[in-house]
């Protein structure tokens, strides 16, 4: 599970595990505030979700691939931005 020898590394800050857990738990309400409106709009019919595959299998595969690439690139750039002051 968790190797406690890792905590003896000189780069580890005091109470780092507690601080990481606190930061994670405090970010959940913020993420919920961003996600809830999108979910409510989808449930209330403001989306373009369809039943089946009206545009064909090729379009569905392209859409899934495009979505995964877009989100992966966003995560990459956000992560890169976090490393610059």
C-alpha positions as CSV (number, residue, x, y, z in Angstrom):
1,X,0.0,0.0,0.0
2,X,1.8,3.2,1.1
3,X,5.5,3.1,1.7
4,X,6.2,5.2,4.8
5,X,9.9,5.3,4.0
6,X,8.9,7.7,1.3
7,X,8.1,10.3,4.1
8,X,11.8,10.4,5.2
9,X,12.8,12.0,1.9
10,X,14.2,15.5,2.5
11,X,11.9,17.0,-0.2
12,X,8.8,16.0,1.7
13,X,7.2,19.0,3.5
14,X,6.0,18.8,7.1
15,X,2.4,17.4,7.1
16,X,2.5,17.0,3.4
17,X,0.1,14.0,3.3
18,X,-2.5,15.9,5.5
19,X,-2.1,19.0,3.3
20,X,-2.6,17.0,0.1
21,X,-5.8,15.4,1.5
22,X,-7.1,18.8,2.7
23,X,-6.4,20.4,-0.6
24,X,-8.2,17.6,-2.4
25,X,-11.2,17.6,-0.2
26,X,-11.5,21.4,-0.4
27,X,-11.5,21.3,-4.2
28,X,-14.5,19.0,-4.4
29,X,-17.1,21.7,-3.8
30,X,-15.5,23.9,-6.5
31,X,-15.5,21.1,-9.0
32,X,-19.1,20.3,-8.1
33,X,-20.1,24.0,-8.8
34,X,-18.5,23.7,-12.3
35,X,-20.0,20.3,-13.1
36,X,-23.6,20.7,-11.7
37,X,-24.8,23.3,-14.2
38,X,-23.6,21.2,-17.2
39,X,-25.3,18.1,-15.8
40,X,-28.5,20.0,-15.2
41,X,-28.6,21.4,-18.7
42,X,-28.0,17.9,-20.1
43,X,-30.8,16.4,-18.0
44,X,-33.2,19.2,-18.9
45,X,-32.7,18.7,-22.7
46,X,-30.2,21.4,-23.6
47,X,-27.8,18.9,-25.2
48,X,-27.5,17.2,-28.5
49,X,-27.4,13.7,-27.2
50,X,-29.0,11.2,-29.6
51,X,-30.2,7.6,-29.4
52,X,-28.2,5.2,-31.6
53,X,-25.7,6.3,-34.2
54,X,-27.5,8.6,-36.7
55,X,-24.2,9.8,-38.3
56,X,-22.6,6.3,-38.7
57,X,-20.0,4.3,-36.8
58,X,-17.1,6.1,-38.4
59,X,-18.3,9.5,-37.1
60,X,-18.8,8.0,-33.6
61,X,-15.3,6.6,-33.5
62,X,-13.9,9.9,-34.7
63,X,-15.9,11.8,-32.1
64,X,-14.7,9.6,-29.3
65,X,-11.1,9.8,-30.5
66,X,-11.3,13.6,-30.8
67,X,-12.8,14.0,-27.4
68,X,-10.1,12.0,-25.8
69,X,-7.3,13.9,-27.6
70,X,-8.9,17.3,-26.7
71,X,-9.2,16.4,-23.0
72,X,-5.7,14.9,-22.9
73,X,-4.2,18.0,-24.5
74,X,-6.1,20.3,-22.0
75,X,-4.7,18.3,-19.1
76,X,-1.2,18.4,-20.6
77,X,-1.3,22.2,-21.0
78,X,-2.8,22.8,-17.5
79,X,-0.1,20.6,-16.0
80,X,2.5,22.4,-17.9
81,X,1.1,25.8,-16.8
82,X,1.3,24.7,-13.2
83,X,5.0,24.2,-13.4
84,X,5.7,27.8,-14.4
85,X,5.5,30.6,-11.9
